[in-house]
Amino acid sequence: MAVALTPARPAPADDDTPRLIVSRPSRGDLIFRTVLRIAGLSSFFITAMILIFLIIRGWWALQTDGLSFFTKQNWIFVGNQFGIGGVLPDTLIIGVIACLIAIPVAIFTAIFIAEYAPLKLRRMLVSIIDLMAAIPSIVYGLWGRFWLMPRALGTMSWLSHHVGWFPPFRVTILVSASTYVGSAMIAGMVVSLMCIPIITSLSREVFSQAPQGEREAAYALGSTKWGMVRTVVLPFGKGGVIGACMLGIGRALGETIAVLLIVSPTFSLNWHVLQSGADSVAALIAGRWASAGSHELSALMAAGLVLFAITLAVNSLAGIVINRSRSGAQTAD
Amino acid sequence: MTTVGRGRAPQALAGSAADGDAPLQIRVVTSEDILALAGAAIGSLGLTWVIYERLMPWSGGFGFWVCWYLVFLVLYLAVAGLQWNRLVVRDKTMAVLVSTGGLLACAVVFEQLGYSLVKGLAAIKHANFWTQTMLSAGPASSLNVGGIVHAAVGSLEQLALGSVLSVPLGLMAALFLAEVGGRLERPVRSIVNAMTALPSIVAGLLIYALAILTLGLPQSGFAASLAISVVMLPIVTRASEVVLRVVPGTLREASFALGASHWRTVWKVILPTARSGLTTAVVLAMARGFGETAPVLLTAGYSNALNTDPFHGWQATLPTFIINSVLVYGAQPNEIVRAFGAGFALMVVVVVLFVIARIVGGGRPGELSRRQRRRLRKEAARS
């Protein structure tokens, strides 16, 4: 008769439990690690302080206005008629314009650097893109105000006359020499220059991580270079590119000085992007700062709080998108 | 972009038939490609010139270049479509589109550098621009009086103070992320990443609300350097952490195996190994902090006189000098020229810092520079 063979198990001994390994760091190491932990928490501390102090200083404005801070479109403090109801959407408009220009240019540049550029050119181009990111925004603002604005007025005028059927391109104020000066479109164009390096460098890193095996498989199946890029590199890099674009949006929303140097400020919502009159929350704060009394200061602090919350949300979302994607997770630093 | 449709054979090196074992030189860019590009470019330039300048009542240089680019793309599509099949046409057109994106980025950087130089040249070439302050000169005075010394000194002092505050803290935070880690690692890393994208004006608001309104500090260079350090801190942390993570783990383990404590390992092994990368990180953060305008605008006030004491009194910096010149005295053309000169000075410092960062941080951790290798060879020869 067949006997079921069971492997003989050794009888459990009472003293055969795994021992607990406890590493007790020395006193010097304990102090070292505690100091490092405190330093690591410093960024939490700074973020918390920003929230606390902006809320404290902006409290009067938030209390006086309540939620209508987000809907009123004036900036008058006698009678408490102030709110960022116009400035906040204007900020988003400038950000959207900047990203619409920056995203295609940046992605094409990233594809060029990662795929098409000869090897020697690649390092130089990466350095140039990093240099573009390091150039202070005031230099871009100067260039935009004194070089771009006079030269772009003709194009703006053409757009408003020939593409005026598209509502944002319509111009509703009297056409004169200063109709197109200080518009959201020009501000968006200058801000896009600042978003391009951010999106480009992250996208390029992501594209260069595309698996070599898949690339060669595409070539083996007879595709052209662009076909390979379109079917292998771009889908691989989708998550990273989306995250990069969100980081670019975050930068565009927070850009202060370039917008300050270009726009003719307005407090009301202006979605006619070609005509004069635009503003962003950051430029509002920087521009009204010097002449602000205590009430206006409180309103500016509240506006700063809103800006901080928005950029924090956009950038955290970007971080999550990048980390969850196939491409971003590999390049996450 | 090897040609597909025509089946052009790779052009062999002349004389290779003689020894037969020379490598074939495969031309990737054929003369047809270059001629198609050149033809489309020149043709579109001519067409745009005719339409833009002669036929249509349009104006503006910007519009001209945009038109030229669009017509160039259309013409290139047409020329390519006449010669090659659809697959090749699509491939080549995308290559052209993509390449122009890359060239645009380069052009922008050089344009920025060049524009400040060209517009500010009238002011820069005077020696007084670099040695005097604006105390004795008004905005309308001619360009041979007045200068930016007060702004330059203010910028440098605030950068130095800001670096002293943010670099040690940032390095320690990076060490925390790379060495200690634990449960707090992911939240801290997310917060640091989110803080790198903080709008700099919020940093200025924080320091204004905290230091100036609450703690009663005066508006001074020191307050501005606090704001600059808030901006620099996450950049130092993130860039340093990337460098520290690349240090080989075997070095760390070898040090532990020899009985060193954690802090000794970090101090004697890890930090020296990562030194060049850390220097790059710090210098890049300094380049960023030097050009910050918005936080300094809020916290340092403005002054026309030289103020070498960052703890008392208002200080001007290069960016606030530019803002003041353009927004307050913008009607005076001389002041605009001075503003461009200051912008050029700003760019020069940033580019110099950037080049230093690239030179210093070129190698991998542990890679010895040429001088270090020479010194080691000398010592080995001596012993």
Interface residues (C-beta under 8 A of the other chain):
Chain A: P25 S26 G28 D29 F32 R33 V35 L36 R37 A39 G40 L41 S42 S43 F44 I46 T47 M49 I50 F53 L54 I56 R57 P104 V105 A106 I107 F108 T109 I111 F112 I113 E115 Y116 A117 L125 S127 I128 I129 D130 L131 M132 A134 I135 P136 S137 I138 V139 Y140 L142 W143 R145 F146 W147 L148 R151 A152 L153 G154 T155 W158 L193 I196 P197 T200 T224 K225 W226 G227 V229 L247 G250 R251 L253 G254 E255 T256 I257 L260 L261 A282 I285 A286 W289 L300 M301 G304 L307 F308 T311 L312 N315 S316 G319 D333
Chain B: M1 V4 W58 S59 G60 G61 F62 G63 V66 L87 V88 R90 D91 M94 A95 L97 V98 S99 T100 G101 G102 L104 A105 C106 V108 V109 E111 Q112 Y115 S116 K119 L169 M172 A173 L175 F176 L177 E179 V180 L184 P187 V188 S190 I191 V192 N193 A194 M195 A197 L198 P199 S200 I201 V202 L205 L206 A209 L210 L213 T214 V230 L233 P234 T237 R238 E241 V242 R245 S261 H262 W263 V266 L284 A287 R288 F290 G291 E292 T293 A294 L297 L298 P319 I322 I323 V326 L327 I336 A339 F340 G343 L346 M347 V350 V351 F354 R358
